[in-house]
Amino acid sequence: MSPSKTAKKKAGTGTARPKKEAAWKEVHSLQPVDVPAVAQFNGQPQSQQQEGRYVYGVIEARDNVSFGKIGIGGMGENVYSVHHGDVAAVVSKTPVFIFDPTRENALAHEHVIETVMKTNTIIPMSFGTVFRTDDDIREVLKSIYPSLKDVLKQMANKLEFGLKVTWDRDRIVEELKRENEEIHRFQHELTRKHLQSTYFARMQLGRMIDKALSERAAEVVREIYDGLRTVCVASRDNKVIGDKMIMNAAFLIQKDKESEFDAAVNAVAQKFGDRLNFKYTGPWPPYNFVNIRLKLERGTAS
């Protein structure tokens, strides 16, 4: 079964192959752009601050933009742009406090970013980025303006897709017991000598199977990447979760190559049939390829 893709938060399931952390780096990778920035402000203690600005991301825009009353916090605040030259932060007004990462808040944050994505390349900020004033935001934009311009240029007309691949581990283990000559011979020897229930025999067999599983996963991952390399700008490996997931990757795609990427993912899935399962999501802003850390610190009152 081929992985399907739905719109926005597109999630598909299908069949595909495992992935290894180093495999894609051999093809081509783009390290996340890390732009730390610290702004200082002079003002009242935080407990007295009544209003702040929630920052969703940064876009390239010279004219003021409004994205509607879709701000986080359930109050329907207008989402608008705060500028320094031709770069702008996308913000909404909010009380200054730490936002809990509830499902409702996370979806509101994501909804704003997805809305902006329809018309702009957006460099997303991490959830819960709150500044005190528009002027504080302008000061940070000014301080890292060259870096922001460079990142926006790199990410222009690009989208991120996620691909998680899982397999039935027990099924693969049974295949290895039949097909791997070393494991098959060792298991036969254990059975012949009636040793299969001993602790040390089980430990040795387990180590052999784990090694064979890793090698099989690496092979499959290389094949998957071979099928996707020509339609990707870059990829980034993320940590796999559990013993069934063999691949957890993010792919950076040129916007005009989206259909080609879809076709390539489906072709890989069909190649492996029902032996592997995909979870295919996107398009997203380039969360895995940009890391802009904005921090507001108190300065000394003059």
Order of alpha helices (4+ residues) and beta strands (2+ residues): beta-beta-beta-beta-beta-beta-alpha-beta-beta-alpha-alpha-beta-alpha-alpha-alpha-beta-beta-alpha-beta-beta
